[in-house]
Structures are given as structure tokens and as C-alpha cells.
Amino acid sequence: ARDTFRRDEEADRTMMRSALCLFLWTLTEAVAAPGVVRKSEETRRAVVFIDAHLPDPIGVGDIARAVGLSESRFYERFRTEMGVTPADYLQRRRCARARAMLQSTADSVTAVAFACGFSSSQYFAKAFRKYTGCTPSAYRRRQHMDGAAS
């Protein structure tokens, strides 16, 4: 019963995060500067889907199916509207979540990697370095040192 309650609680949090992301996205779109490419409903839904499924082993095909487009049409639309490929966006979001976890938990780097949807800690370290310029361990040490100095 306790595990069911935790799963329900986590599902509620995921739905609330998704709704908040969609609301903020829509608000941002409403005040976007003239000439800025407006995001389609499919792209907005893709962003929400990605955020809700970061820990899951998803790929571009999964996202395209979730928003009702063919993989090639989705890829082109997302790249045009977001300025990055869907896979790059997914990796950036996973790394952003990993940064938050490295700052707020004592979980091992490997546990953070898996919680953020990376298939191995080695691949996680490579992707994390690509987007942050340092390894996950170095990032955590730097954050810990910055926090101790404050």
C-alpha cells in the first residue's frame, strides 16, 4: 500500500510539472518577440513529454509517436522551432536534471545517471562534460565548495 501511495504521489508530481511546463511555455510564447518562430502544439507537447519521461529510455521515435507525427516530420519541425535536434534537447534536459540532483542529493554519480535516463555512467559523464565543461564529480565538488564558501 505504501509503494502504491508513493507511485501515485510521484505520478501526481509528474503531471503537475508537465502542466506547469506547458503553462510556462504557453506564457512565454504569448510574449515572444515578433519574428520569433512560434512553437507548434506538437512541439509544446513534445517538450512536456520529454520532461515527464527523462528517466525513461525514450528516443526520437517515441516522442514523435507521443505527439502524433512521423519521426521525420517531427524531427524537422522540432529542429526548426527549437533550434536543436530532439536528441540534443533530450540530452540537455537530462543534464539539467542531473545538475540539480548533483547539487541537492548525496546519490552516487551512477545513481544520478540512471535516474536521469542515461544508460551508463560513462555515457553520462561524456554528455555531462559536453554541456557543462566538467565531469559530474567535479561539478558536485565545485558546487559543494561554492556552497561552503557562501
Kinemage of the C-alpha trace (Angstrom):
@kinemage 1
@onewidth
@group {chain A} dominant
@subgroup {mainchain}
@vectorlist {calphas} color= white
{ca ala a 1} P 0.000 0.000 0.000
{ca arg a 2} L 2.853 2.353 0.846
{ca asp a 3} L 4.584 1.699 -2.522
{ca thr a 4} L 1.311 2.366 -4.359
{ca phe a 5} L 0.924 5.653 -2.486
{ca arg a 6} L 4.479 6.686 -3.454
{ca arg a 7} L 3.887 5.822 -7.121
{ca asp a 8} L 0.612 7.796 -7.097
{ca glu a 9} L 2.348 10.718 -5.416
{ca glu a 10} L 5.156 10.637 -7.998
{ca ala a 11} L 2.650 10.438 -10.866
{ca asp a 12} L 0.809 13.456 -9.433
{ca arg a 13} L 4.080 15.419 -9.209
{ca thr a 14} L 4.964 14.481 -12.793
{ca met a 15} L 1.547 15.600 -14.052
{ca met a 16} L 1.809 18.871 -12.121
{ca arg a 17} L 5.313 19.514 -13.509
{ca ser a 18} L 4.076 18.793 -17.019
{ca ala a 19} L 1.107 21.137 -16.627
{ca leu a 20} L 3.353 23.858 -15.213
{ca cys a 21} L 5.839 23.427 -18.065
{ca leu a 22} L 3.041 23.688 -20.622
{ca phe a 23} L 1.623 26.784 -18.898
{ca leu a 24} L 5.027 28.497 -18.747
{ca trp a 25} L 5.721 27.541 -22.336
{ca thr a 26} L 2.406 28.995 -23.483
{ca leu a 27} L 3.011 32.163 -21.477
{ca thr a 28} L 6.485 32.558 -22.995
{ca glu a 29} L 5.038 32.075 -26.459
{ca ala a 30} L 2.424 34.733 -25.823
{ca val a 31} L 5.041 37.401 -25.105
{ca ala a 32} L 7.675 36.258 -27.632
{ca ala a 33} L 9.250 38.944 -29.768
{ca pro a 34} L 7.960 39.476 -33.301
{ca gly a 35} L 9.809 37.366 -35.832
{ca val a 36} L 10.450 34.570 -33.352
{ca val a 37} L 9.277 31.195 -34.622
{ca arg a 38} L 6.149 30.206 -32.725
{ca lys a 39} L 6.121 26.698 -31.366
{ca ser a 40} L 3.526 24.301 -32.703
{ca glu a 41} L 1.233 22.357 -30.411
{ca glu a 42} L 3.203 19.188 -31.275
{ca thr a 43} L 6.488 20.802 -30.230
{ca arg a 44} L 4.976 22.040 -26.982
{ca arg a 45} L 3.597 18.575 -26.262
{ca ala a 46} L 6.971 17.050 -27.120
{ca val a 47} L 8.726 19.266 -24.565
{ca val a 48} L 6.216 18.265 -21.892
{ca phe a 49} L 6.558 14.590 -22.860
{ca ile a 50} L 10.357 14.801 -22.684
{ca asp a 51} L 10.300 16.420 -19.240
{ca ala a 52} L 7.829 13.847 -17.953
{ca his a 53} L 9.890 10.925 -19.299
{ca leu a 54} L 13.503 11.982 -18.668
{ca pro a 55} L 14.352 8.860 -16.638
{ca asp a 56} L 12.825 6.567 -19.264
{ca pro a 57} L 14.731 5.086 -22.201
{ca ile a 58} L 12.996 7.201 -24.856
{ca gly a 59} L 14.153 8.184 -28.308
{ca val a 60} L 13.029 10.476 -31.095
{ca gly a 61} L 10.617 7.848 -32.428
{ca asp a 62} L 8.913 7.540 -29.045
{ca ile a 63} L 8.486 11.307 -28.797
{ca ala a 64} L 7.189 11.571 -32.367
{ca arg a 65} L 4.598 8.857 -31.717
{ca ala a 66} L 3.527 10.570 -28.480
{ca val a 67} L 2.740 13.794 -30.367
{ca gly a 68} L 1.197 12.092 -33.405
{ca leu a 69} L 3.785 12.855 -36.100
{ca ser a 70} L 6.041 10.732 -38.262
{ca glu a 71} L 9.605 10.643 -36.999
{ca ser a 72} L 10.995 12.631 -39.953
{ca arg a 73} L 8.292 15.305 -39.830
{ca phe a 74} L 8.649 15.617 -36.051
{ca tyr a 75} L 12.454 15.844 -36.285
{ca glu a 76} L 12.355 18.674 -38.835
{ca arg a 77} L 9.603 20.603 -37.072
{ca phe a 78} L 11.296 20.324 -33.671
{ca arg a 79} L 14.706 21.315 -35.064
{ca thr a 80} L 13.227 24.304 -36.887
{ca glu a 81} L 11.190 25.526 -33.931
{ca met a 82} L 13.647 24.775 -31.125
{ca gly a 83} L 16.956 25.364 -32.866
{ca val a 84} L 18.341 21.994 -31.724
{ca thr a 85} L 17.615 18.398 -32.613
{ca pro a 86} L 15.209 16.442 -30.419
{ca ala a 87} L 18.037 14.175 -29.235
{ca asp a 88} L 20.199 17.163 -28.303
{ca tyr a 89} L 17.309 18.760 -26.435
{ca leu a 90} L 16.675 15.497 -24.576
{ca gln a 91} L 20.347 15.266 -23.538
{ca arg a 92} L 20.402 18.900 -22.411
{ca arg a 93} L 17.290 18.379 -20.270
{ca arg a 94} L 18.750 15.207 -18.760
{ca cys a 95} L 21.956 17.041 -17.922
{ca ala a 96} L 19.982 19.916 -16.389
{ca arg a 97} L 18.138 17.456 -14.149
{ca ala a 98} L 21.453 15.798 -13.297
{ca arg a 99} L 22.951 19.160 -12.271
{ca ala a 100} L 20.019 19.712 -9.918
{ca met a 101} L 20.371 16.220 -8.452
{ca leu a 102} L 24.131 16.565 -8.012
{ca gln a 103} L 23.513 19.762 -6.037
{ca ser a 104} L 20.618 18.532 -3.929
{ca thr a 105} L 21.308 14.844 -3.224
{ca ala a 106} L 24.137 12.679 -1.983
{ca asp a 107} L 23.254 9.990 -4.539
{ca ser a 108} L 26.205 8.460 -6.347
{ca val a 109} L 27.054 9.741 -9.813
{ca thr a 110} L 25.941 6.381 -11.205
{ca ala a 111} L 22.573 6.631 -9.415
{ca val a 112} L 22.115 10.162 -10.780
{ca ala a 113} L 22.983 8.943 -14.280
{ca phe a 114} L 20.331 6.226 -14.195
{ca ala a 115} L 17.739 8.488 -12.542
{ca cys a 116} L 18.207 10.963 -15.403
{ca gly a 117} L 17.806 8.358 -18.135
{ca phe a 118} L 21.403 7.673 -19.098
{ca ser a 119} L 22.201 4.072 -19.986
{ca ser a 120} L 25.637 4.098 -18.328
{ca ser a 121} L 27.673 6.296 -16.039
{ca gln a 122} L 30.383 6.553 -18.716
{ca tyr a 123} L 27.954 7.919 -21.306
{ca phe a 124} L 26.515 10.238 -18.661
{ca ala a 125} L 29.975 11.614 -17.848
{ca lys a 126} L 30.678 12.236 -21.544
{ca ala a 127} L 27.346 14.000 -22.156
{ca phe a 128} L 27.575 15.970 -18.907
{ca arg a 129} L 31.061 17.202 -19.802
{ca lys a 130} L 29.829 18.216 -23.267
{ca tyr a 131} L 27.146 20.501 -21.806
{ca thr a 132} L 28.822 21.725 -18.611
{ca gly a 133} L 32.535 21.589 -19.355
{ca cys a 134} L 33.335 19.343 -16.401
{ca thr a 135} L 32.691 15.855 -15.091
{ca pro a 136} L 29.748 15.179 -12.784
{ca ser a 137} L 32.085 14.587 -9.833
{ca ala a 138} L 33.963 17.828 -10.462
{ca tyr a 139} L 30.658 19.681 -10.801
{ca arg a 140} L 29.460 18.314 -7.461
{ca arg a 141} L 32.756 19.215 -5.746
{ca arg a 142} L 32.637 22.722 -7.187
{ca gln a 143} L 29.014 23.197 -6.067
{ca his a 144} L 29.845 21.883 -2.618
{ca met a 145} L 32.829 24.225 -2.343
{ca asp a 146} L 30.787 27.194 -3.595
{ca gly a 147} L 28.061 26.405 -1.058
{ca ala a 148} L 30.560 26.103 1.801
{ca ala a 149} L 32.103 29.460 0.881
{ca ser a 150} L 28.736 31.255 0.964
